[in-house]
Structure formats: structure tokens, C-alpha cells
Amino acid sequence: MASYLLRRLLAALPSLLAISLILFTVLALAPGDPFGELAQNPVIPPEVRAALRAQFGLDDPLLVRYFHWLGAMVQGDWGFSFANRVNVDALILQRLPTTLYVVGSAQVLALMVALPVGILAAIRPYSIFDQVANTFAFVGFSLPTFFTGLLLIMVFSIRLDWLPFVYRSDLSSTGFLWMWEQLKQSIMPIAVLGLFQAASYTRYVRSAMLDVVGMDYVTTARAKGLRERTVVIGHAARNAMIPVVTLVALQMPHVFGGAIVTEEIFRVPGIGSLLINSILASDTPVVMAITFVFAALVILFNLIADLLYGFLDPRISFH
């Protein structure tokens, strides 16, 4: 296992380097200047603007700037945010827990809905339950997150006044009251993101289970007199989860992309809103760091998926 992890990590390094070079080149060629406001400010002398550009290497050749950024990144220096006037790593670490909380909770909600619904729909194909589940699944992933988010705000925040539609990270309450307020403000963003993913996962779980329930080993398990629950959970569902694990791992970029929209709708102070504000402000160091972190997370989740294959299918070996 350790040697397999080491090989996968070494194989991921060229991918990360290629991704970082492409991202850096695209951002360097994109329009916009992080010191655009300074150029329009008559109070700041041209000598100061030129000194700042020289200090941050903005006038250096592209490859020189890239290797300077790469060397600093390896040493733990992610750069300086021109718009927020703080170090990029401190800014990202301040926002990252909120995004991971929302995305992680949404993924847990999606799997908690998709796994039982997809399995029950597969073992009872074309039943009333299957038709209702398919209908809700089609409706769920046909509606974009910005529409369902605005719909929930109109119903539960404006009309019923049950839930706040602005996510606050500076809650002044403590103890149980803080937990209650945190839960109330988290319900809508987590539900929007989680139910959208659950709709897609439900279809894949049902399809994977339908491919498995007719296999010979499932029929043999039933012929042995095993309980139906043991046959479905222990034999059919476990083998059907392999393509589902692949789907969940490959869907992570889309999950973070959906989180960006969801964070903007509910004003969640996470990585998504930081990325959009940094793009609008041409804050290149922050945009580069966030996109690179997203790329690293995609590679990490693919590695986790490969490790789960060995748990789900004993035939897979990591030697």
C-alpha cells in the first residue's frame, strides 16, 4: 500500500506541474492589471507604481515569473493578494474551512439520499417507487443550482421567514444557540448543492445496481437461503459501488464549480466567492492559488477513489 501511494504521488507531480504552467500562462495572458487602480490614481507617482511592479516581478518574462512563483510555492509562499493586502495562504486558509464544510456536508447529504433511493429503485424496477424516484431525479439535475437557490430563498426566507438567506461567519452567539444559528443558515446552501448531486448519483446507483442484481453470484446467494438484505447489501450493492465511487471522484470539480455559484447566491464567505471577487479585481496570485488548489483536490479525490476500489473489490491489488 505504501509503495502504491508513493508511486501515485510521484505520478501526480508531472500533472500538477503541467496544470500549474497552463493556469499561469492563461492568467498571465488574460486582460486586466492588478495595479489598474494605482494607474488611475493621480495621487500615486509613476515611480511608486513602477517600483511596485518591479517588486512583484510583473514586468518580467512569463517563464521567469512562472519559475519564481513555482519556487515560492514549493517553499510555502503562495504570494501576496493585491486586493486584500494579505498573504494568499492566510486568505485561503481563512475561507477554505467554510467551503469544505458546505461541500462536505452536501456530499454526505447527496450520498445519504442517492444510495438508499437508487438501491431500492433497482431492486424494484418499474414500480411506483422507481417511477417517482426517477421523476424527482430528472427534475433535480435538470434545474440549475442558481434557480433552486433563489426558489428556496423566496419560499423559506422571504415568504415564510424561517431561514436566513445570508450566510454569516461572524455569529456572535455561543454554545447551543450558535449551533442552532449555524444549522439554520447552512440548511439552504447545503440542500441546494446536495440535492442537485443526489439527483445525478441516484441515476448512477440505480443503473449500477441493475447491472449487478441479475449476476450469477447474486442468484447463488439467494439460492443459499441468505436474507434478502444480506444479498442486496453484502453482495450486490458492494460490487455496484465501484462505478459510483469513480463517478463521485470525477464529479468533484463539478461540485466545487457548483459551490462557487451557491456561495454567491447565499453570500457564503468561502473559496468560491473569493475566487469571483479576485477575478473581478484581477488579483492574479489569489486566482492562481485557488485554481491550483482545486486541481490538487481533484487529483487527491481520484487517489482516494483508487484506494476505495481495493476495499470494495478484493480482486484489486495494489502491488
N, C-alpha and C positions, 0 to 999 in steps of 0.2 A: 504493500500500500504506500509506504513512504517513498519508494523508488518511483512508483507511478505518479505520485503527486509532484515529485521533483522534475520528472520528465515533462509533465503537463505545464508546470510553471515555466520551465525553460522554453518550451514551445510557444508559450504565450508572449514571451518578450519580443520576438520579431513582429507579432501582430500589434502589440502596443506601440512599438516604435513606428510602424507604418501608419497606424491610426493617428498618432500624435503629429507626424510630419504632414499628413494630409490636412488635419484640422488646423494646424498652424499656418499652412500655406493658404488655405481658404480664408481664414480670418485676416491674414496679412493683406490679401488682395481685395478684401471686402471694403466698400466705401465707408467713410467715417473716420474721425480723428479723435482720440481720447482727450486731446488738448484743444478741441474745437472751441470750447467756451473761452479758454485763455486767449485764443487768437482774435476773438471778437470783443475782448475786454480792453478798452483803451488805457485802463489804469496800469496794466501789467506791461512792462517794457519788452521789446522784442528780444533783448539779451537774456531776460529771465526765461522766456519761452524756449529759446534755443538751448539754454543750459539744462532745462528740464528734459527736453527731447534727447539731449546728449547723455544725460544721467541715466535715463531708462533705455537707451540704445535704439530709439525709434527710427533713427536715420541710418542705421547700419544695414548691410545687405541681409537678404532674407535668411540664408543659411547661417550666417553669423548669429543672427538673432535667435534662430531655432536652437542651435547648439548651446548658446548661452542659456536659453530657457530650459533645455533638457538637463544641462549640468546643474542648474539651480534646483530643478525639480527633484533630481536624484538626491541632492543634499537636504531636501525638505523645505526649500524656499520656493513657494508657489507664486511669488510675485507680489505686487502692490496694486490694490484697487484704486484707480484714479478717481472714480465717482464717490466711493465711500471713505476714502482716506485711511484705510486699514489694510493689514496684510490679508492676502487672499485666503490663506489656510484658516486664519481665525474667523473670517467671514463665512466660509463654507462650513466649518465645524459648528458655527453658531446656528446655521439653518438646517444642516443635514439631519439632526435628530427628529425634527418635525416632519420632514419628508419621509424618512424611514418609518416613522410611527404611522403616518397616514397610508403609505403604500403597503407596509407590512400588515396593518390591520385590514386593509382592503383585500389583500391576497388571502388572508385567513378567512375572511367572510366569503370570498368567492369560492374557495375550496370547500368550506363547510356547506355551502348551498349546492355546488355543482356535483360533488361526489355522491351524496345520497340520492339526489334527484336523478342524475344520469344513470346510476346503477339500477334504481327502481324502474326507471323508464325502459331500460334494456331488458330486464328480466320479465317485464310485462309489455312487450311491444304492441303497438297499435291499440292499447287500452285507452280508457278515458284519461287516466293519469298521464300516459305517454303523450297524448294529443295536447293536453293542457300544458305540460312541460315544454313541448316543442313550440307551442304558440308563444309562451312567455319568453322562451329563449330567442326566437326570431325577433320578437318585439324589442327585447333587451339589447341585443347587439346591433339593431337597426337604428336605434336612437342615439345620437352623439351625446357625449357627457355634458357639453355646454347646455344642451336643451334640457336634459333631465335635471341638471343642477339648477337652472333658472326655474324649472317647474316646481321643484321641491321648495325653493325659496319663496315662490309665490304662495304655495299652499301652507307650508308649516311655519314660515316666518312672517309673511305679510298678513295672510287671512286668519290663520289660527293663532299666531304669535306664541308658538310653542318652543321654537328653537331659534337661536341666534344665527344670522346669516354671515356674520363677520367673525373669523377665527382670531382669537386673541392669545398671544403668547405671554402676556404680562398680567395674568389673572392675580388680583390682589388677595383673594380669599385663600384660606389654608385648610388642611385637614380634609374631612369628608365633603365640605362644601366645595373645595377646589376640585376634588374628584368628580363631583356631580356636574359642575360647570364645564369641566374638561370633557366629560362624556357628552353633554348636550351639544357643545359646539363641534364635536367630532362626528356626530351621527351622520349628518348630511354629506360632507365630503367623502367619508369612508363608504357610505351607502352608494353614492353615485359611482365611484370608481370600482367598488367591489361587485356590485350587481351587474355592471357592464361586463366585467371579466367573467363573472359567474355564468352569464348567458352563453358566452363563447365556450367556456370549459364544459358546460353541460352537454352541448352537442358532441364534443370530442369524447367525453366519458361514455356517453351512450353508444357512439359508434364503435369505440374500442371494446366495450363490453359485448356488443352484438357479435363482434368478430370472435370472441372467446367462448361465449356460453354454448356454442354448438360444437366445441372441440371434443375429441375423444376422451381426454383426461377428465373433463368435467362430467361427461356421461358416465365414465368409470367411477368417479367419486360418488355420484348419485346411486349407482348400482351397488356400491359397497354399503349403502344404508346410512351414509353421513347425513347430518342435519342440513337442510337447505341453506341455513345461514352460514354454516361452515363451508359448504360448497361454493357459495357466492363470494363470501369474504376471503376465505383462505385459498381458494383455487382460481376462481375466475377473475375477481377484482385485482388480485395481486399481479397477475400477468397482464391485465389490461392497463395497469397504471404506467407501464413503460413508455408508450407513446404520449401519455398525458404528461409525464414528467418532462419529456422533450418539449412539448408544447408550452408548458409553464416557463421553462428556462428561456425558450426563444421568444416568449411574449414579454419578457421583462423590459426590453426597450420600449414597446408599445405602452406598457404600464406606466413607465416614467414619463412618456410623452403625454399620456392621459392625465397624469398627475400635474403636469405643467398647466394644462387648461383648468383642471379642477382647483388648483391653488389660486389661479387668477380669479375664478368665479367667487370663491368663498374667502378671498383675501388671506389665504394661509401663508404665513411667513416662512416658506420653505425654499428649497433649491429652485423649484420651477419659477416662482415669482422673482427670485434673484436673477435667474438666467434671462428672463424677459427684460427686466429693468436694466441689466448690464448690456444687453444687445441694443436697447434704445439709447443708452448712454455711450455706446462704442467703447465700453470698458473691456478691452480685449483680454487682459490677464484673467479676469473672472470668467468670461465666456470660455476661454481655453481650458481652464482648470475644471469647470463643471462638465463640459463635454468629454473631457478626458476621464473624469471620474465615472461618468455614465458608461463609457466604453469599457473601463476596467470592471465595472459591476456586471456588464453583460458577459465578459469572459469568466468572471467568478461564478456566476449562476450556471453557466454551461459546465464548468468543472464540477459543481455540486450535483448537477443532473447526472453526469457520468458516474459519480460515486454512488448515487442512489440506484443506478442500474444494477450494480452488484448486489445491493440489498434486496431488490425486487426479483431478480433473476439469478439463482445460484449458478447457472451455467456460465455467467460472465466472470472472467478472471482478470485481475489487474497485474498479472505477472508479465 
